């Protein structure tokens, strides 16, 4: 076995390849290739083709719009049903308490959290493409909804009861809650329409602008918002709810100002629930592989809390706030309040995009793990339908819940059937036994919300991770966190997205610039500053920038080129003109023959700088007197090769900059070539009228090595044997202008042995 491994290793070391071909520039290469003939379609033909319908096409579109029609007939009952039932029950047990708890975040009565845990979840079964995510209420989205509801319907807008002495206690809570429900429902209606439109227009790619550091920083700030909003329920104190910029500061200040009115009974119940939930989650985590299903600590805590509250009459005896009235049955559908749309439109956009981003990112994780594909555009449509239709039945905006999705997947869920079963469990509670949870203390729901934030608070560890890996991504995380924390979730998200865009511009404006050299005896070129073995060809500079060339970085590209190559054409020309003037004055003052002899003697004894730093040294390093006495300064490079491998596009400013570079260096005797230019960039240059009589396609080469060999040939260094140069193997170099017969007689100098 060891002998076989050694044999394979020796084979890998001795593997070589040999290529014989001409030196290709773009003009020669295009002359030998034949483009495929394509008949362009007219607009009428395109419209007719898109409107044409066949049975196969109609069936495909139907399956795409309603995915359940495709997978349900093929559902393997024996293999999947038991796992889906167990998973559905486990997820439903979590769905119930979280629906009640997250309704508090959305600033609506708890029963509306149950509605949001039924209608959207059931609808997603028909229209969603992910088999494992759990749709429903989620802390971040609920917090965003609650912020809008409180902003539009603050406590101060509600009339105070007659003969009241305490404003907080005397508010007409029913009227306030009714108006806030209208805001939340209209927000779901509008965000659903936005998601539907984006999905139908195939705008599923918008989620890519919410990069992972941005989302993690944003959700961490949202976790802080959620935690502070639940403090008053945990402590059992009465404070107003704040929204907008600095709402976290105001909420903490309000809680601290009322800290002396803490309800000790509510605090004890809440802390007990937090301890039980943390213990249960730790047990589930440590014994995940041994437990058939996770211990449903949330529903256990809800049942215990409800029983203790009812048995001890906590509401009357200790003034502990409870859930209160939970009406039985489903409400009749109602049209959302359309008049609220102008006031909440921007918030609806933010909620629509954040909700979709959360869902699609989680769906991609499970799809990759289990080996199936999801459709981002169909996910947008599915979420849009869930929010839009659900709004008519008084549900607020929903998305994917990370904790429930993990439970649904880990307990054996195979398809969307598990989600449908969890929604049916919630329906049973709404229709039959919802009234049993009326004595449930609100502090228990606050404990459930706070414990579920544990995973989000762990994201503070991202700071150390991004510090080690990427300072720019760390900056995005910090900006998303700070902006969302202090400006509010809506303005914070906009600020974070804008900053992420700025970082992209910054990266393209400040790319890395390199001078490349050849690895001896190969056609591979690497950074000369990075590797000791890499050598430069005498008189040739190969310049590379790892960014596209456009208006934002064209100036920095030019300055970096002059700095890296050590040749500034403007400085060389200026020094040359100055030397010529000086020389002319000396001729007038002295004998022409004496001056000519002295100049030749001076040039012969002068030590010229090396490695392409002639112009920089002659112009910058020498004193003014020496510059004036130096006659006819010339750069000691004859060819400059621009590596366009990393260039994805060139705009009109970039094309003009490129043309200016070629012209300026030509004036000082340096030939500029472009290597490895992709076909799309070539088409852009053609469209921008880059090529003319002065700049032809002969300046463009298929690879860096082609450009290097052509530069050597052009100078006449490879008159007979190019193989004398390092890394070049072969007899002769084929010129692009050689006739076919001549090329056939020559052996290519680009024959490489690697």
C-alpha positions in Angstrom: 0.0 0.0 0.0 2.8 2.4 0.9 4.6 1.5 -2.3 1.5 2.3 -4.3 1.1 5.7 -2.6 4.8 6.5 -3.3 4.3 5.5 -6.9 1.3 7.8 -7.3 3.2 10.7 -5.6 6.1 10.2 -8.0 3.7 10.3 -10.9 2.2 13.5 -9.7 5.6 15.1 -9.5 6.7 14.1 -13.0 3.4 14.9 -14.8 4.1 17.5 -17.5 2.4 19.0 -20.4 3.6 20.4 -23.7 1.8 22.8 -25.9 2.9 24.0 -29.3 1.0 27.0 -30.7 1.5 30.5 -32.1 1.6 33.6 -30.0 -2.0 34.7 -30.0 -3.2 38.2 -29.9 -6.9 38.9 -30.2 -6.8 39.8 -33.8 -5.0 36.5 -34.8 -7.2 34.5 -32.5 -10.5 35.9 -33.8 -9.2 35.4 -37.3 -8.9 31.6 -36.7 -12.3 31.2 -34.9 -15.7 31.2 -36.4 -18.6 32.6 -34.5 -21.9 30.8 -34.3 -24.6 32.4 -36.3 -27.4 33.6 -34.2 -30.5 35.2 -35.5 -31.7 37.9 -33.2 -35.3 37.8 -32.3 -37.5 40.9 -32.7 -39.5 42.2 -29.8 -42.7 40.9 -31.4 -41.2 37.4 -31.6 -40.0 37.5 -28.0 -43.5 38.6 -26.8 -45.1 35.9 -28.9 -42.7 33.2 -27.5 -43.3 34.2 -23.9 -47.1 34.2 -24.4 -47.1 30.9 -26.2 -48.5 28.2 -24.0 -48.4 24.4 -24.2 -49.7 21.7 -21.9 -46.1 21.0 -20.7 -45.4 24.7 -20.1 -48.7 25.2 -18.3 -48.1 22.2 -16.1 -44.6 23.5 -15.3 -45.9 26.9 -14.3 -48.7 25.4 -12.2 -46.2 23.2 -10.3 -44.0 26.2 -9.8 -46.7 28.4 -8.4 -48.3 25.6 -6.2 -45.4 23.2 -5.3 -47.6 20.9 -3.2 -49.2 19.6 -6.5 -45.7 18.2 -7.4 -44.6 16.6 -4.1 -47.8 15.5 -2.5 -48.8 12.8 -5.1 -45.3 11.3 -4.6 -45.4 11.5 -0.8 -44.0 8.2 0.7 -46.5 7.7 3.5 -44.6 4.7 5.1 -41.3 6.5 5.2 -42.3 10.1 6.0 -45.6 10.2 7.8 -44.5 9.1 11.3 -41.6 11.6 11.3 -43.8 14.4 10.1 -46.4 13.7 12.8 -43.8 13.7 15.6 -42.2 16.8 14.2 -45.6 18.6 13.7 -46.6 17.9 17.3 -43.3 19.0 18.7 -43.3 22.2 16.6 -47.0 22.9 17.4 -46.2 22.6 21.1 -43.6 25.4 20.7 -45.8 27.4 18.3 -48.5 27.9 20.9 -46.5 29.6 23.7 -44.4 31.6 21.2 -47.5 32.8 19.4 -48.9 34.1 22.7 -45.5 35.6 23.8 -44.6 37.3 20.5 -48.0 39.0 20.3 -46.8 41.1 23.3 -43.9 42.2 21.2 -46.3 43.1 18.4 -48.3 45.3 20.9 -51.5 43.3 20.2 -53.5 41.0 22.4 -52.2 37.4 22.7 -55.0 35.8 20.7 -53.7 37.5 17.6 -50.5 35.7 18.0 -52.4 32.4 17.8 -54.1 33.7 14.6 -50.7 34.4 13.2 -49.5 30.9 14.1 -52.4 29.3 12.2 -53.3 30.9 8.9 -49.9 31.7 7.5 -48.4 28.4 8.6 -51.2 26.4 6.9 -51.0 28.5 3.7 -47.2 28.0 3.5 -47.8 24.2 3.2 -49.3 24.8 -0.3 -47.0 27.5 -1.7 -43.6 27.1 0.1 -40.6 25.2 -1.4 -38.7 24.6 1.9 -39.5 21.3 3.6 -38.1 22.1 7.0 -38.6 25.8 8.0 -41.3 26.7 10.5 -43.3 29.7 9.4 -45.0 31.9 12.0 -44.3 34.5 14.6 -40.7 35.6 15.1 -39.2 37.9 17.7 -37.5 40.4 15.3 -40.5 40.8 13.0 -42.9 41.0 15.9 -40.7 43.7 17.4 -40.7 45.7 14.2 -44.5 45.4 14.0 -44.9 46.5 17.6 -42.6 49.5 17.0 -44.8 50.7 14.2 -48.1 50.0 16.1 -46.9 52.0 19.1 -45.6 54.8 16.9 -49.0 55.1 15.1 -51.1 54.5 18.2 -49.2 55.8 21.3 -50.8 55.6 24.7 -51.3 59.4 24.7 -53.8 59.2 21.9 -56.3 57.1 23.9 -58.8 59.0 25.9 -58.6 58.7 29.7 -61.5 57.3 31.7 -63.9 59.5 33.7 -62.8 60.4 37.3 -59.4 58.8 36.8 -56.4 59.6 38.9 -53.8 57.3 37.3 -53.3 57.9 33.5 -51.7 54.5 32.9 -54.5 52.6 34.7 -57.3 54.6 33.3 -56.6 54.3 29.6 -59.2 52.7 27.4 -57.1 49.6 26.6 -59.7 48.0 24.4 -59.8 51.0 22.1 -56.0 51.2 22.0 -55.6 47.5 21.3 -58.2 47.7 18.5 -56.4 50.5 16.8 -53.0 48.8 17.2 -54.4 45.6 15.7 -55.6 47.6 12.7 -52.0 48.9 12.2 -50.5 45.5 12.6 -53.0 43.9 10.2 -52.6 46.6 7.6 -48.8 46.3 7.9 -49.1 42.5 7.2 -51.4 43.3 4.2 -48.9 45.8 2.7 -45.8 43.7 3.3 -47.6 40.8 1.7 -48.4 42.8 -1.4 -44.7 44.0 -1.6 -43.4 40.4 -1.3 -45.9 39.2 -3.9 -44.8 41.9 -6.3 -41.1 41.2 -5.8 -41.7 37.5 -6.3 -43.7 37.9 -9.5 -41.0 40.3 -10.8 -38.3 37.8 -10.0 -36.7 40.1 -7.4 -35.6 37.2 -5.1 -32.0 38.4 -5.4 -32.7 41.4 -3.1 -31.8 39.2 -0.2 -28.1 39.1 -1.3 -27.8 42.8 -0.2 -28.5 41.7 3.4 -25.1 40.2 3.9 -24.6 37.8 6.8 -22.6 40.3 9.0 -25.4 42.8 8.4 -28.2 40.4 9.3 -26.4 39.1 12.4 -25.6 42.6 13.7 -29.2 43.7 13.0 -30.7 40.7 14.7 -28.4 41.1 17.7 -29.6 44.7 18.1 -33.2 43.5 17.7 -32.6 41.0 20.5 -31.5 43.9 22.8 -34.7 45.8 21.8 -36.8 42.7 22.5 -35.1 42.1 25.9 -35.6 45.6 27.1 -39.3 45.6 26.0 -39.9 42.5 28.1 -38.4 43.9 31.3 -41.6 45.6 32.4 -43.6 42.3 32.0 -40.9 40.4 33.9 -40.9 43.0 36.8 -44.7 43.5 36.7 -44.4 47.3 36.4 -46.5 49.7 34.3 -44.6 51.9 31.8 -45.3 53.3 28.4 -43.9 51.6 25.3 -41.5 53.5 23.1 -40.6 53.3 19.4 -38.2 55.1 17.1 -34.7 56.5 17.7 -33.3 56.0 21.2 -36.4 53.9 22.2 -34.0 51.4 24.0 -32.7 54.3 26.1 -36.1 55.6 26.9 -37.4 52.1 27.8 -34.5 51.4 30.2 -34.9 54.8 31.8 -38.7 54.2 32.2 -38.1 50.8 33.8 -35.5 52.2 36.2 -37.7 55.1 37.2 -40.5 52.6 38.2 -38.2 49.9 39.6 -39.5 50.6 43.1 -43.0 49.5 42.0 -41.8 46.0 41.0 -44.3 43.2 41.6 -42.4 40.7 43.6 -44.8 37.8 42.8 -44.5 38.5 39.1 -40.7 38.7 39.4 -40.5 35.4 41.3 -42.7 33.6 38.7 -40.8 35.0 35.8 -37.3 34.1 37.2 -38.5 30.6 38.1 -39.7 30.1 34.5 -36.4 31.5 33.1 -34.4 29.0 35.2 -36.7 26.1 34.2 -36.4 27.0 30.5 -32.6 27.3 30.6 -32.3 23.9 32.3 -34.7 22.4 29.8 -32.7 23.8 26.8 -29.4 22.7 28.3 -30.8 19.1 28.7 -32.1 19.1 25.1 -28.7 20.3 23.9 -26.6 17.9 25.9 -28.7 14.8 25.3 -29.9 15.7 21.8 -28.8 12.4 20.3 -30.3 10.3 23.1 -33.7 12.0 23.3 -36.3 10.9 20.7 -37.8 14.4 20.8 -36.8 17.5 22.6 -38.4 18.2 26.0 -41.2 20.8 25.3 -40.2 23.0 28.2 -42.1 26.0 26.9 -45.5 24.4 26.9 -44.7 22.8 30.2 -43.9 26.2 31.7 -47.1 27.6 30.2 -49.2 24.8 31.7 -47.5 25.1 35.1 -47.7 28.9 35.1 -51.4 28.8 34.1 -52.2 26.2 36.8 -50.3 28.1 39.5 -51.9 31.4 38.5 -55.4 29.9 38.5 -54.9 28.0 41.8 -53.4 30.9 43.7 -55.5 33.6 41.9 -52.4 35.6 41.2 -54.3 38.2 39.3 -56.6 39.2 42.2 -54.4 38.4 45.2 -51.0 39.7 43.9 -52.1 42.0 41.0 -50.0 39.9 38.5 -50.9 40.8 34.9 -52.4 37.9 33.0 -53.2 37.2 29.4 -56.9 37.9 29.9 -59.7 37.3 27.5 -59.0 34.7 24.7 -62.2 34.6 22.5 -63.1 31.1 21.2 -63.4 30.4 17.5 -62.1 32.2 14.5 -62.9 35.7 13.5 -64.8 36.6 10.4 -62.5 38.0 7.6 -62.3 41.8 7.5 -60.6 44.3 5.1 -57.5 46.0 6.5 -57.6 49.8 7.0 -56.3 51.1 3.7 -56.0 54.7 5.0 -53.0 53.7 7.1 -50.9 52.6 4.1 -49.1 56.0 3.5 -47.9 56.2 7.1 -46.5 52.7 7.2 -45.3 52.1 3.6 -41.6 52.4 4.4 -41.9 50.1 7.4 -43.7 47.5 5.3 -40.8 47.5 2.8 -38.3 46.9 5.7 -40.5 44.1 7.2 -41.0 42.5 3.8 -37.3 42.3 3.0 -36.1 41.3 6.5 -38.8 38.6 6.7 -37.9 37.2 3.3 -34.2 37.3 4.2 -34.7 35.4 7.4 -36.8 32.8 5.7 -34.7 32.2 2.6 -31.4 32.1 4.6 -32.7 29.4 6.9 -34.3 27.5 3.9 -31.0 27.5 2.1 -29.2 26.0 5.1 -31.7 23.1 5.3 -31.8 22.6 1.5 -28.0 22.3 1.4 -28.0 19.9 4.3 -30.7 17.6 2.9 -29.9 17.9 -0.8 -32.9 19.6 -2.4 -33.4 23.0 -4.1 -35.5 26.0 -3.1 -36.8 28.7 -5.3 -36.1 32.2 -3.8 -38.8 33.8 -6.0 -41.4 31.3 -5.0 -40.4 31.8 -1.4 -41.2 35.5 -1.8 -44.6 34.6 -3.3 -45.3 32.1 -0.6 -44.5 34.6 2.2 -46.5 37.3 0.3 -49.6 35.0 0.2 -49.2 34.1 3.8 -49.1 37.8 4.9 -51.6 39.1 2.4 -54.3 36.4 3.0 -53.6 36.2 6.7 -54.1 40.0 7.1 -57.8 39.5 6.3 -58.0 37.1 9.3 -56.3 39.5 11.7 -52.8 38.0 11.7 -49.7 40.2 11.8 -46.5 39.8 9.7 -44.7 36.5 10.0 -41.5 34.8 8.8 -39.4 31.8 9.6 -38.5 31.1 13.3 -35.0 29.8 13.7 -35.7 27.9 17.0 -38.9 26.2 15.7 -37.2 25.3 12.4 -34.4 23.6 14.2 -36.9 21.6 16.3 -38.9 20.7 13.2 -35.9 19.4 11.4 -34.2 17.6 14.3 -37.4 15.7 15.3 -37.7 14.0 12.0 -39.7 16.4 9.8 -39.4 15.5 6.1 -42.0 17.7 4.3 -44.3 20.7 4.8 -46.9 18.3 6.3 -45.1 18.8 9.6 -45.9 22.5 9.4 -49.5 21.9 8.5 -49.9 19.6 11.6 -48.4 22.2 13.9 -51.0 24.8 12.6 -53.8 22.3 13.2 -52.7 22.0 16.8 -52.9 25.8 17.2 -56.4 25.7 15.5 -57.6 23.3 18.2 -56.4 25.7 20.9 -58.2 28.6 19.2 -61.4 26.7 18.7 -61.7 24.5 21.8 -59.3 25.2 24.7 -58.0 28.7 24.3 -60.0 30.0 27.3 -57.9 27.7 29.6 -54.9 30.0 29.0 -56.6 33.2 30.2 -55.0 33.0 33.7 -51.5 32.7 32.2 -49.2 35.4 33.7 -47.6 37.8 31.2 -44.4 37.4 33.1 -44.3 33.7 31.9 -44.6 34.8 28.3 -41.8 37.4 28.9 -39.6 34.6 30.3 -40.2 32.5 27.2 -39.3 35.4 24.9 -36.1 36.3 26.9 -34.8 32.7 26.9 -35.4 32.4 23.2 -33.1 35.3 22.7 -30.1 33.3 24.0 -29.0 32.2 20.6 -29.1 35.8 19.3 -27.1 37.1 22.2 -24.4 34.5 21.4 -23.9 36.5 18.2 -21.8 39.0 20.2 -19.0 36.4 19.6 -19.0 37.5 16.0 -17.0 40.6 17.0 -13.9 38.4 17.8 -14.5 36.2 14.8 -14.7 39.1 12.3 -11.8 40.9 14.0 -9.6 37.9 13.0 -11.1 37.3 9.5 -12.3 40.6 8.0 -12.2 44.2 9.4 -14.6 45.4 6.8 -17.2 42.8 7.8 -16.6 43.7 11.4 -17.4 47.3 10.5 -20.6 46.2 8.8 -21.7 44.2 11.9 -20.9 47.1 14.3 -22.7 49.7 12.2 -25.7 47.4 11.8 -25.8 46.8 15.5 -25.2 50.4 16.7 -27.5 51.9 14.1 -30.4 49.5 14.7 -29.9 49.8 18.5 -30.1 53.6 18.7 -32.0 54.6 15.5 -34.6 51.9 15.7 -34.9 48.8 13.6 -36.3 50.5 10.5 -33.8 53.3 10.2 -31.0 51.1 11.5 -31.6 48.6 8.7 -31.5 51.3 6.0 -28.3 52.7 7.5 -26.7 49.3 7.6 -27.6 48.5 4.0 -26.3 51.9 2.9 -23.0 51.3 4.8 -22.7 47.8 3.2 -23.0 49.4 -0.2 -20.3 52.0 0.7 -18.0 49.2 1.7 -18.4 47.6 -1.8 -17.5 51.0 -3.4 -14.6 51.3 -1.0 -13.2 47.9 -2.0 -13.4 48.7 -5.7 -11.9 52.1 -5.2 -9.0 50.7 -3.1 -8.0 47.4 -4.8 -4.6 45.7 -4.4 -2.1 46.5 -7.1 0.7 44.1 -8.0 3.7 43.7 -10.2 3.9 40.1 -11.6 6.8 38.0 -12.5 7.4 34.6 -14.0 7.9 31.4 -12.1 11.0 30.0 -13.9 10.4 27.5 -16.7 6.6 28.0 -16.6 3.9 30.2 -18.1 2.7 31.1 -14.6 3.0 34.6 -13.3 2.8 35.7 -9.6 3.4 38.6 -7.3 7.1 39.5 -7.3 6.9 40.8 -3.7 5.2 37.6 -2.5 7.6 34.9 -3.7 11.3 34.7 -3.8 11.4 32.4 -6.9 9.4 34.8 -9.1 11.6 36.7 -11.5 10.8 39.7 -13.8 11.8 39.8 -17.4 14.4 42.6 -18.0 12.6 45.6 -19.5 9.1 44.2 -19.0 6.6 45.2 -16.3 3.4 43.2 -15.7 0.8 45.2 -13.8 -2.3 43.8 -12.2 -5.2 45.3 -10.2 -7.8 43.1 -8.6 -10.8 45.2 -9.6 -12.7 46.5 -12.6 -11.7 49.7 -14.2 -14.4 52.4 -14.0 -15.0 56.0 -13.0 -14.5 55.5 -9.2 -11.0 53.9 -9.4 -9.6 55.1 -12.8 -7.5 57.8 -11.2 -6.1 55.6 -8.5 -5.4 52.9 -11.2 -3.2 55.4 -13.1 -1.3 56.6 -10.1 -0.7 53.1 -8.8 0.5 52.1 -12.3 3.1 54.9 -12.3 4.2 54.1 -8.7 4.5 50.4 -9.1 6.3 50.5 -12.5 8.5 53.4 -11.5 7.8 55.1 -14.8 5.8 58.4 -14.9 5.5 59.4 -18.5 4.7 63.0 -17.6 7.7 63.3 -15.4 10.0 61.7 -18.0 8.8 64.1 -20.7 9.2 67.1 -18.4 12.7 66.1 -17.5 13.4 65.5 -21.1 12.2 68.9 -22.2 14.1 70.5 -19.4 17.3 68.7 -20.3 16.9 69.7 -24.0 16.5 73.4 -23.0 19.6 73.2 -20.8 21.5 71.5 -23.6 20.5 74.2 -26.1 21.7 76.9 -23.8 25.0 75.2 -23.3 25.5 74.8 -27.1 25.0 78.6 -27.5 27.6 79.3 -24.8 30.3 76.9 -25.7 31.8 75.2 -28.6 29.5 72.5 -30.0 32.2 69.8 -30.2 33.3 70.3 -26.6 29.8 70.2 -25.3 29.0 67.1 -27.2 32.1 65.3 -25.9 31.4 66.3 -22.3 27.8 65.1 -22.5 28.9 61.7 -24.0 31.5 61.4 -21.2 28.9 62.2 -18.6 26.4 59.7 -19.9 28.9 56.9 -20.3 30.1 57.3 -16.6 26.6 57.7 -15.1 25.2 54.7 -13.1 21.6 54.1 -14.3 19.1 52.8 -11.7 17.7 49.4 -12.3 14.4 47.5 -11.9 12.4 50.1 -13.8 13.1 53.0 -11.5 14.8 55.2 -14.0 12.3 58.0 -14.4 11.4 58.1 -10.7 15.1 58.4 -9.7 15.9 60.9 -12.5 13.0 63.1 -11.6 12.5 62.8 -7.9 15.8 61.6 -6.4 18.3 63.8 -8.2 18.8 67.4 -7.4 17.5 70.1 -9.8 21.0 70.7 -11.1 21.6 67.0 -11.9 18.2 66.8 -13.6 19.1 69.7 -15.8 22.4 68.2 -16.8 20.9 64.8 -17.6 20.2 64.8 -21.3 17.4 62.7 -22.9 16.1 60.7 -19.9 14.6 57.3 -20.9 12.8 54.6 -18.9 14.7 51.3 -18.8 11.5 49.3 -19.6 10.4 48.8 -23.1 7.1 47.0 -22.5 4.2 47.3 -20.1 1.6 44.5 -19.8 -1.7 45.2 -18.1 -3.2 42.0 -16.7 -7.0 42.2 -17.1 -7.8 38.8 -15.6 -9.6 40.3 -12.6 -11.4 43.0 -14.6 -15.2 42.3 -14.9 -16.2 45.5 -16.7 -15.0 48.8 -18.1 -17.0 52.0 -18.4 -16.4 55.0 -20.7 -14.2 56.7 -18.1 -12.1 53.5 -17.7 -11.8 53.1 -21.5 -10.6 56.7 -21.8 -8.1 56.2 -19.0 -6.8 53.1 -20.7 -6.4 54.9 -24.0 -4.6 57.7 -22.2 -2.2 55.3 -20.5 -1.3 53.7 -23.9 -0.8 57.1 -25.5 1.4 58.5 -22.7 3.6 55.5 -22.4 4.0 55.4 -26.2 5.4 58.9 -26.1 8.3 57.8 -23.9 9.0 54.6 -25.9 7.1 52.1 -23.8 4.7 49.7 -25.6 1.6 48.9 -23.6 -0.2 45.5 -24.0 -3.4 44.1 -22.5 -3.5 40.5 -21.5 -6.3 38.0 -20.5 -9.1 40.3 -21.4 -12.4 38.5 -21.2 -15.0 38.5 -24.0 -17.6 40.7 -22.2 -14.9 43.3 -21.4 -13.8 43.1 -25.1 -17.3 43.7 -26.2 -17.6 46.7 -23.9 -14.4 48.2 -25.2 -15.6 47.7 -28.8 -18.9 49.4 -27.9 -17.1 52.3 -26.3 -15.1 52.9 -29.5 -11.8 52.0 -27.8 -10.2 50.5 -30.9 -9.1 52.8 -33.7 -6.0 53.3 -35.9 -3.7 54.0 -32.9 -5.1 51.2 -30.7 -5.8 47.9 -32.5 -6.6 44.4 -31.3 -3.0 43.5 -31.9 -2.4 45.1 -28.5 -4.6 42.6 -26.8 -3.3 39.1 -26.0 -4.9 35.8 -24.9 -2.6 35.4 -21.9 0.2 37.1 -20.0 2.8 34.7 -21.5 1.6 35.5 -25.1 2.1 39.2 -24.3 5.6 38.6 -22.7 6.8 36.6 -25.7 5.4 39.1 -28.2 7.1 41.9 -26.3 10.4 40.1 -26.5 10.0 39.5 -30.2 8.9 43.0 -30.8 12.1 44.3 -29.3 14.2 41.9 -31.2 15.6 40.1 -28.1 14.4 36.8 -29.5 15.8 37.1 -32.9 16.7 33.4 -33.2 16.4 31.5 -29.9 13.8 32.7 -27.4 14.6 29.7 -25.3 17.6 31.5 -23.9 15.3 33.7 -21.8 14.2 32.1 -18.5 10.9 30.2 -18.8 10.8 30.1 -22.6 11.2 26.8 -24.3 11.2 26.3 -28.0 13.0 27.2 -31.2 11.3 30.3 -32.7 8.5 32.6 -31.9 5.5 32.9 -34.3 4.6 36.5 -35.2 0.9 37.4 -35.7 1.9 38.9 -39.0 3.7 35.7 -40.3 2.1 33.9 -43.1 0.5 30.5 -42.5 3.4 28.8 -44.4 6.0 30.6 -42.3 4.1 29.8 -39.0 4.0 26.1 -40.0 7.8 26.1 -40.5 8.4 27.5 -37.0 8.3 25.8 -33.7 6.4 27.9 -31.1 8.3 29.6 -28.3 5.2 29.2 -26.2 5.8 25.5 -25.8 5.8 25.1 -22.0 7.2 22.3 -19.9 5.8 22.7 -16.4 
